[in-house]
């Protein structure tokens, strides 16, 4: 359901709380996380929403 999908700012805030850092390097989405912090669910969300996240971060830094 669409209502279950987190907005990009909420997703990034949720990752930040877990000390997971996400940034854009060229056309790649990069992340750095403490051991065990990046769950399969978080990893899947990053993979599935990569384009949206990159666009959001590029807008935020423009």
PyMOL commands that set and color helices and strands:
alter all, ss='L'
color gray80, all
select helices_A, chain A and resi 2-4+8-17+40-48+50-61
alter helices_A, ss='H'
color red, helices_A
select strands_A, chain A and resi 21-25+28-32
alter strands_A, ss='S'
color yellow, strands_A
deselect
rebuild
show_as cartoon
